[in-house]
Amino acid sequence: MIEITHRATHFATIVSAFALALIVGVSPASAQVKPGDFITPDNASKVKDLVSPGVFYKVQRGMTMKIVPTERIDWPPPYTDATEKYSSQVQLSKDHRTVIGYVAGQPFPMIDANDPYVASKVVWNAMWRPISNDDYDLRYYDCDTVYSGRNKPYFAIWYYQTGHYAGYDLVGRTEVEPMPVDPDFKLTNRLWLFLLGPELAPENQRGSSLLRYRYGEPAHGDDTWTWEPGTRRLRRLNEAMNSTATDAQTFDPDRYSGFNAKIEEYNYKFLGEKQMLATVDAEYSPERRCETDGGGSACPERWQMRHMYIVSAEPRNSVNASALDSKTVIYMDSEMWFEPYVDTYDRSGQLFRNNTFWLAYRDRPVPDAKIAIYPFKREFVVGSCSTDVQTGQATMCYLPGHETQERECWYINMGAVDKAFFTTEALVKMAETGHM
């Protein structure tokens, strides 16, 4: 049973683990990079062992890195308080696949690499991560799909602009009432609600939207609906479609924000912990389109050494039989509890896709924010990219966008959306009118 009695205990544990990893976990390869280094394809070998294979592929094809000192990332205080209050009552079920007793905060703050169920605990921690745990509304962002390559000129084969990327959590709430659990959870067993849309560009996809519900019952798969402009009707999707890339984009719904597939449907294996590079305190917002890889990433950007847990996830039942991926490798930052990158492998075991995320650590999503301002620092995703490493096709998203009307972009744990936002009726209305 986990016991936490004081915030200092939690932070001391994290700092001690991180310091120990820095002492015993630094490989000769990691010693090759230091703050002030600038990584390009010409010296990419320096970071080969410090990033995932998918990220290394991107560096080889033109993405550059500015190496900076490691910075400590603290959780939002309300999330920390909830962890202290509730984590001691959380445990894995007898089959070690689900969580019992969770209310709010991080379910398993004490991670032991020798624990036989450490992989499952890492993934459940990511389920209820501190980056956003009440609600969020990412408004008016844009994405380019390109064929990336070293010194390749920028040419977008697709341009996307979307009105909302929004979510509402019914369990684990720490900043916006109702807290810590929305009473609706007892009635519907819904853990979270998600809406993407309406798509505003390209014109032939205008109105396209996706609505998704996640349930607490292990055997209850996600409910997912889309609204399609061609038929102008609502369509319910098979759950397996959430593991498939959509349209010309290389993103699939299960990896929009790291690894967010239904946890009970996968087997997990702990591959180890390691010091690796990631962007957790980005310099730019909006992110810069990379000029040295054809717009297939954000660069140059600040990358720093981070302590990561590495976990593999493999589909375990027939629900995922049609998934394109045989395995997903998750790289989890042990302080911010968000995946800076995720690699997926195809049915033959070959590297298939890489998802990379650039995050900023500040008290507002953009320096000139007027509404979304917090009394503490928190993490914001300012750029994300999914790359098909077998073709070079990459979809790079900018949060906030380069050509959108909304400049603050992220509204996290502010009550910006409520449950009424996530209904099929609201989805149809928004898709048909282009706004809500």
Secondary structure as a PSIPRED ss2 file (coil, helix, strand):
# PSIPRED VFORMAT (PSIPRED V4.0)

   1 M C   1.000  0.000  0.000
   2 I C   1.000  0.000  0.000
   3 E C   1.000  0.000  0.000
   4 I C   1.000  0.000  0.000
   5 T C   1.000  0.000  0.000
   6 H C   1.000  0.000  0.000
   7 R H   0.000  1.000  0.000
   8 A H   0.000  1.000  0.000
   9 T H   0.000  1.000  0.000
  10 H H   0.000  1.000  0.000
  11 F H   0.000  1.000  0.000
  12 A H   0.000  1.000  0.000
  13 T H   0.000  1.000  0.000
  14 I H   0.000  1.000  0.000
  15 V H   0.000  1.000  0.000
  16 S H   0.000  1.000  0.000
  17 A H   0.000  1.000  0.000
  18 F H   0.000  1.000  0.000
  19 A H   0.000  1.000  0.000
  20 L H   0.000  1.000  0.000
  21 A H   0.000  1.000  0.000
  22 L H   0.000  1.000  0.000
  23 I H   0.000  1.000  0.000
  24 V H   0.000  1.000  0.000
  25 G C   1.000  0.000  0.000
  26 V C   1.000  0.000  0.000
  27 S C   1.000  0.000  0.000
  28 P C   1.000  0.000  0.000
  29 A C   1.000  0.000  0.000
  30 S H   0.000  1.000  0.000
  31 A H   0.000  1.000  0.000
  32 Q H   0.000  1.000  0.000
  33 V C   1.000  0.000  0.000
  34 K C   1.000  0.000  0.000
  35 P C   1.000  0.000  0.000
  36 G C   1.000  0.000  0.000
  37 D C   1.000  0.000  0.000
  38 F E   0.000  0.000  1.000
  39 I E   0.000  0.000  1.000
  40 T C   1.000  0.000  0.000
  41 P H   0.000  1.000  0.000
  42 D H   0.000  1.000  0.000
  43 N H   0.000  1.000  0.000
  44 A H   0.000  1.000  0.000
  45 S H   0.000  1.000  0.000
  46 K H   0.000  1.000  0.000
  47 V H   0.000  1.000  0.000
  48 K C   1.000  0.000  0.000
  49 D C   1.000  0.000  0.000
  50 L C   1.000  0.000  0.000
  51 V C   1.000  0.000  0.000
  52 S C   1.000  0.000  0.000
  53 P H   0.000  1.000  0.000
  54 G H   0.000  1.000  0.000
  55 V H   0.000  1.000  0.000
  56 F H   0.000  1.000  0.000
  57 Y H   0.000  1.000  0.000
  58 K H   0.000  1.000  0.000
  59 V H   0.000  1.000  0.000
  60 Q H   0.000  1.000  0.000
  61 R C   1.000  0.000  0.000
  62 G C   1.000  0.000  0.000
  63 M C   1.000  0.000  0.000
  64 T C   1.000  0.000  0.000
  65 M E   0.000  0.000  1.000
  66 K E   0.000  0.000  1.000
  67 I E   0.000  0.000  1.000
  68 V C   1.000  0.000  0.000
  69 P C   1.000  0.000  0.000
  70 T C   1.000  0.000  0.000
  71 E C   1.000  0.000  0.000
  72 R C   1.000  0.000  0.000
  73 I C   1.000  0.000  0.000
  74 D C   1.000  0.000  0.000
  75 W C   1.000  0.000  0.000
  76 P C   1.000  0.000  0.000
  77 P H   0.000  1.000  0.000
  78 P H   0.000  1.000  0.000
  79 Y H   0.000  1.000  0.000
  80 T H   0.000  1.000  0.000
  81 D H   0.000  1.000  0.000
  82 A H   0.000  1.000  0.000
  83 T H   0.000  1.000  0.000
  84 E H   0.000  1.000  0.000
  85 K H   0.000  1.000  0.000
  86 Y H   0.000  1.000  0.000
  87 S H   0.000  1.000  0.000
  88 S H   0.000  1.000  0.000
  89 Q H   0.000  1.000  0.000
  90 V C   1.000  0.000  0.000
  91 Q E   0.000  0.000  1.000
  92 L E   0.000  0.000  1.000
  93 S C   1.000  0.000  0.000
  94 K C   1.000  0.000  0.000
  95 D C   1.000  0.000  0.000
  96 H C   1.000  0.000  0.000
  97 R C   1.000  0.000  0.000
  98 T C   1.000  0.000  0.000
  99 V E   0.000  0.000  1.000
 100 I E   0.000  0.000  1.000
 101 G C   1.000  0.000  0.000
 102 Y C   1.000  0.000  0.000
 103 V C   1.000  0.000  0.000
 104 A C   1.000  0.000  0.000
 105 G C   1.000  0.000  0.000
 106 Q C   1.000  0.000  0.000
 107 P C   1.000  0.000  0.000
 108 F C   1.000  0.000  0.000
 109 P C   1.000  0.000  0.000
 110 M C   1.000  0.000  0.000
 111 I C   1.000  0.000  0.000
 112 D C   1.000  0.000  0.000
 113 A C   1.000  0.000  0.000
 114 N C   1.000  0.000  0.000
 115 D C   1.000  0.000  0.000
 116 P C   1.000  0.000  0.000
 117 Y C   1.000  0.000  0.000
 118 V H   0.000  1.000  0.000
 119 A H   0.000  1.000  0.000
 120 S H   0.000  1.000  0.000
 121 K H   0.000  1.000  0.000
 122 V H   0.000  1.000  0.000
 123 V H   0.000  1.000  0.000
 124 W H   0.000  1.000  0.000
 125 N H   0.000  1.000  0.000
 126 A H   0.000  1.000  0.000
 127 M H   0.000  1.000  0.000
 128 W C   1.000  0.000  0.000
 129 R C   1.000  0.000  0.000
 130 P C   1.000  0.000  0.000
 131 I C   1.000  0.000  0.000
 132 S C   1.000  0.000  0.000
 133 N C   1.000  0.000  0.000
 134 D C   1.000  0.000  0.000
 135 D E   0.000  0.000  1.000
 136 Y E   0.000  0.000  1.000
 137 D E   0.000  0.000  1.000
 138 L E   0.000  0.000  1.000
 139 R E   0.000  0.000  1.000
 140 Y E   0.000  0.000  1.000
 141 Y E   0.000  0.000  1.000
 142 D E   0.000  0.000  1.000
 143 C E   0.000  0.000  1.000
 144 D E   0.000  0.000  1.000
 145 T E   0.000  0.000  1.000
 146 V E   0.000  0.000  1.000
 147 Y E   0.000  0.000  1.000
 148 S C   1.000  0.000  0.000
 149 G C   1.000  0.000  0.000
 150 R C   1.000  0.000  0.000
 151 N C   1.000  0.000  0.000
 152 K C   1.000  0.000  0.000
 153 P C   1.000  0.000  0.000
 154 Y C   1.000  0.000  0.000
 155 F C   1.000  0.000  0.000
 156 A C   1.000  0.000  0.000
 157 I C   1.000  0.000  0.000
 158 W E   0.000  0.000  1.000
 159 Y E   0.000  0.000  1.000
 160 Y E   0.000  0.000  1.000
 161 Q E   0.000  0.000  1.000
 162 T E   0.000  0.000  1.000
 163 G E   0.000  0.000  1.000
 164 H E   0.000  0.000  1.000
 165 Y E   0.000  0.000  1.000
 166 A E   0.000  0.000  1.000
 167 G E   0.000  0.000  1.000
 168 Y E   0.000  0.000  1.000
 169 D E   0.000  0.000  1.000
 170 L C   1.000  0.000  0.000
 171 V E   0.000  0.000  1.000
 172 G C   1.000  0.000  0.000
 173 R C   1.000  0.000  0.000
 174 T C   1.000  0.000  0.000
 175 E C   1.000  0.000  0.000
 176 V C   1.000  0.000  0.000
 177 E C   1.000  0.000  0.000
 178 P C   1.000  0.000  0.000
 179 M C   1.000  0.000  0.000
 180 P C   1.000  0.000  0.000
 181 V E   0.000  0.000  1.000
 182 D C   1.000  0.000  0.000
 183 P C   1.000  0.000  0.000
 184 D H   0.000  1.000  0.000
 185 F H   0.000  1.000  0.000
 186 K H   0.000  1.000  0.000
 187 L H   0.000  1.000  0.000
 188 T H   0.000  1.000  0.000
 189 N C   1.000  0.000  0.000
 190 R E   0.000  0.000  1.000
 191 L E   0.000  0.000  1.000
 192 W E   0.000  0.000  1.000
 193 L E   0.000  0.000  1.000
 194 F E   0.000  0.000  1.000
 195 L E   0.000  0.000  1.000
 196 L E   0.000  0.000  1.000
 197 G C   1.000  0.000  0.000
 198 P C   1.000  0.000  0.000
 199 E E   0.000  0.000  1.000
 200 L E   0.000  0.000  1.000
 201 A E   0.000  0.000  1.000
 202 P C   1.000  0.000  0.000
 203 E H   0.000  1.000  0.000
 204 N H   0.000  1.000  0.000
 205 Q H   0.000  1.000  0.000
 206 R C   1.000  0.000  0.000
 207 G C   1.000  0.000  0.000
 208 S C   1.000  0.000  0.000
 209 S E   0.000  0.000  1.000
 210 L E   0.000  0.000  1.000
 211 L E   0.000  0.000  1.000
 212 R E   0.000  0.000  1.000
 213 Y E   0.000  0.000  1.000
 214 R E   0.000  0.000  1.000
 215 Y E   0.000  0.000  1.000
 216 G C   1.000  0.000  0.000
 217 E C   1.000  0.000  0.000
 218 P C   1.000  0.000  0.000
 219 A C   1.000  0.000  0.000
 220 H C   1.000  0.000  0.000
 221 G C   1.000  0.000  0.000
 222 D C   1.000  0.000  0.000
 223 D E   0.000  0.000  1.000
 224 T E   0.000  0.000  1.000
 225 W E   0.000  0.000  1.000
 226 T E   0.000  0.000  1.000
 227 W E   0.000  0.000  1.000
 228 E E   0.000  0.000  1.000
 229 P C   1.000  0.000  0.000
 230 G C   1.000  0.000  0.000
 231 T C   1.000  0.000  0.000
 232 R C   1.000  0.000  0.000
 233 R E   0.000  0.000  1.000
 234 L E   0.000  0.000  1.000
 235 R E   0.000  0.000  1.000
 236 R E   0.000  0.000  1.000
 237 L C   1.000  0.000  0.000
 238 N C   1.000  0.000  0.000
 239 E H   0.000  1.000  0.000
 240 A H   0.000  1.000  0.000
 241 M H   0.000  1.000  0.000
 242 N H   0.000  1.000  0.000
 243 S H   0.000  1.000  0.000
 244 T C   1.000  0.000  0.000
 245 A C   1.000  0.000  0.000
 246 T C   1.000  0.000  0.000
 247 D C   1.000  0.000  0.000
 248 A C   1.000  0.000  0.000
 249 Q C   1.000  0.000  0.000
 250 T C   1.000  0.000  0.000
 251 F C   1.000  0.000  0.000
 252 D C   1.000  0.000  0.000
 253 P H   0.000  1.000  0.000
 254 D H   0.000  1.000  0.000
 255 R H   0.000  1.000  0.000
 256 Y C   1.000  0.000  0.000
 257 S C   1.000  0.000  0.000
 258 G C   1.000  0.000  0.000
 259 F C   1.000  0.000  0.000
 260 N C   1.000  0.000  0.000
 261 A C   1.000  0.000  0.000
 262 K C   1.000  0.000  0.000
 263 I H   0.000  1.000  0.000
 264 E H   0.000  1.000  0.000
 265 E H   0.000  1.000  0.000
 266 Y E   0.000  0.000  1.000
 267 N E   0.000  0.000  1.000
 268 Y E   0.000  0.000  1.000
 269 K E   0.000  0.000  1.000
 270 F E   0.000  0.000  1.000
 271 L E   0.000  0.000  1.000
 272 G E   0.000  0.000  1.000
 273 E E   0.000  0.000  1.000
 274 K E   0.000  0.000  1.000
 275 Q E   0.000  0.000  1.000
 276 M E   0.000  0.000  1.000
 277 L E   0.000  0.000  1.000
 278 A E   0.000  0.000  1.000
 279 T C   1.000  0.000  0.000
 280 V C   1.000  0.000  0.000
 281 D C   1.000  0.000  0.000
 282 A C   1.000  0.000  0.000
 283 E C   1.000  0.000  0.000
 284 Y C   1.000  0.000  0.000
 285 S C   1.000  0.000  0.000
 286 P C   1.000  0.000  0.000
 287 E C   1.000  0.000  0.000
 288 R C   1.000  0.000  0.000
 289 R E   0.000  0.000  1.000
 290 C C   1.000  0.000  0.000
 291 E C   1.000  0.000  0.000
 292 T C   1.000  0.000  0.000
 293 D C   1.000  0.000  0.000
 294 G C   1.000  0.000  0.000
 295 G C   1.000  0.000  0.000
 296 G C   1.000  0.000  0.000
 297 S C   1.000  0.000  0.000
 298 A E   0.000  0.000  1.000
 299 C C   1.000  0.000  0.000
 300 P C   1.000  0.000  0.000
 301 E E   0.000  0.000  1.000
 302 R E   0.000  0.000  1.000
 303 W E   0.000  0.000  1.000
 304 Q E   0.000  0.000  1.000
 305 M E   0.000  0.000  1.000
 306 R E   0.000  0.000  1.000
 307 H E   0.000  0.000  1.000
 308 M E   0.000  0.000  1.000
 309 Y E   0.000  0.000  1.000
 310 I E   0.000  0.000  1.000
 311 V E   0.000  0.000  1.000
 312 S E   0.000  0.000  1.000
 313 A E   0.000  0.000  1.000
 314 E E   0.000  0.000  1.000
 315 P E   0.000  0.000  1.000
 316 R C   1.000  0.000  0.000
 317 N C   1.000  0.000  0.000
 318 S H   0.000  1.000  0.000
 319 V H   0.000  1.000  0.000
 320 N H   0.000  1.000  0.000
 321 A C   1.000  0.000  0.000
 322 S C   1.000  0.000  0.000
 323 A C   1.000  0.000  0.000
 324 L C   1.000  0.000  0.000
 325 D C   1.000  0.000  0.000
 326 S C   1.000  0.000  0.000
 327 K E   0.000  0.000  1.000
 328 T E   0.000  0.000  1.000
 329 V E   0.000  0.000  1.000
 330 I E   0.000  0.000  1.000
 331 Y E   0.000  0.000  1.000
 332 M E   0.000  0.000  1.000
 333 D E   0.000  0.000  1.000
 334 S C   1.000  0.000  0.000
 335 E C   1.000  0.000  0.000
 336 M C   1.000  0.000  0.000
 337 W C   1.000  0.000  0.000
 338 F C   1.000  0.000  0.000
 339 E C   1.000  0.000  0.000
 340 P C   1.000  0.000  0.000
 341 Y E   0.000  0.000  1.000
 342 V E   0.000  0.000  1.000
 343 D E   0.000  0.000  1.000
 344 T E   0.000  0.000  1.000
 345 Y E   0.000  0.000  1.000
 346 D C   1.000  0.000  0.000
 347 R C   1.000  0.000  0.000
 348 S C   1.000  0.000  0.000
 349 G C   1.000  0.000  0.000
 350 Q C   1.000  0.000  0.000
 351 L E   0.000  0.000  1.000
 352 F E   0.000  0.000  1.000
 353 R E   0.000  0.000  1.000
 354 N E   0.000  0.000  1.000
 355 N E   0.000  0.000  1.000
 356 T E   0.000  0.000  1.000
 357 F E   0.000  0.000  1.000
 358 W E   0.000  0.000  1.000
 359 L E   0.000  0.000  1.000
 360 A E   0.000  0.000  1.000
 361 Y E   0.000  0.000  1.000
 362 R E   0.000  0.000  1.000
 363 D C   1.000  0.000  0.000
 364 R C   1.000  0.000  0.000
 365 P C   1.000  0.000  0.000
 366 V C   1.000  0.000  0.000
 367 P C   1.000  0.000  0.000
 368 D C   1.000  0.000  0.000
 369 A C   1.000  0.000  0.000
 370 K C   1.000  0.000  0.000
 371 I C   1.000  0.000  0.000
 372 A C   1.000  0.000  0.000
 373 I C   1.000  0.000  0.000
 374 Y C   1.000  0.000  0.000
 375 P C   1.000  0.000  0.000
 376 F C   1.000  0.000  0.000
 377 K C   1.000  0.000  0.000
 378 R E   0.000  0.000  1.000
 379 E E   0.000  0.000  1.000
 380 F E   0.000  0.000  1.000
 381 V E   0.000  0.000  1.000
 382 V E   0.000  0.000  1.000
 383 G E   0.000  0.000  1.000
 384 S E   0.000  0.000  1.000
 385 C E   0.000  0.000  1.000
 386 S E   0.000  0.000  1.000
 387 T E   0.000  0.000  1.000
 388 D E   0.000  0.000  1.000
 389 V C   1.000  0.000  0.000
 390 Q C   1.000  0.000  0.000
 391 T C   1.000  0.000  0.000
 392 G C   1.000  0.000  0.000
 393 Q E   0.000  0.000  1.000
 394 A E   0.000  0.000  1.000
 395 T E   0.000  0.000  1.000
 396 M E   0.000  0.000  1.000
 397 C E   0.000  0.000  1.000
 398 Y E   0.000  0.000  1.000
 399 L C   1.000  0.000  0.000
 400 P C   1.000  0.000  0.000
 401 G C   1.000  0.000  0.000
 402 H C   1.000  0.000  0.000
 403 E C   1.000  0.000  0.000
 404 T C   1.000  0.000  0.000
 405 Q C   1.000  0.000  0.000
 406 E C   1.000  0.000  0.000
 407 R C   1.000  0.000  0.000
 408 E C   1.000  0.000  0.000
 409 C C   1.000  0.000  0.000
 410 W E   0.000  0.000  1.000
 411 Y E   0.000  0.000  1.000
 412 I E   0.000  0.000  1.000
 413 N C   1.000  0.000  0.000
 414 M C   1.000  0.000  0.000
 415 G C   1.000  0.000  0.000
 416 A C   1.000  0.000  0.000
 417 V C   1.000  0.000  0.000
 418 D C   1.000  0.000  0.000
 419 K H   0.000  1.000  0.000
 420 A H   0.000  1.000  0.000
 421 F H   0.000  1.000  0.000
 422 F C   1.000  0.000  0.000
 423 T C   1.000  0.000  0.000
 424 T H   0.000  1.000  0.000
 425 E H   0.000  1.000  0.000
 426 A H   0.000  1.000  0.000
 427 L H   0.000  1.000  0.000
 428 V H   0.000  1.000  0.000
 429 K H   0.000  1.000  0.000
 430 M H   0.000  1.000  0.000
 431 A H   0.000  1.000  0.000
 432 E H   0.000  1.000  0.000
 433 T H   0.000  1.000  0.000
 434 G C   1.000  0.000  0.000
 435 H C   1.000  0.000  0.000
 436 M C   1.000  0.000  0.000
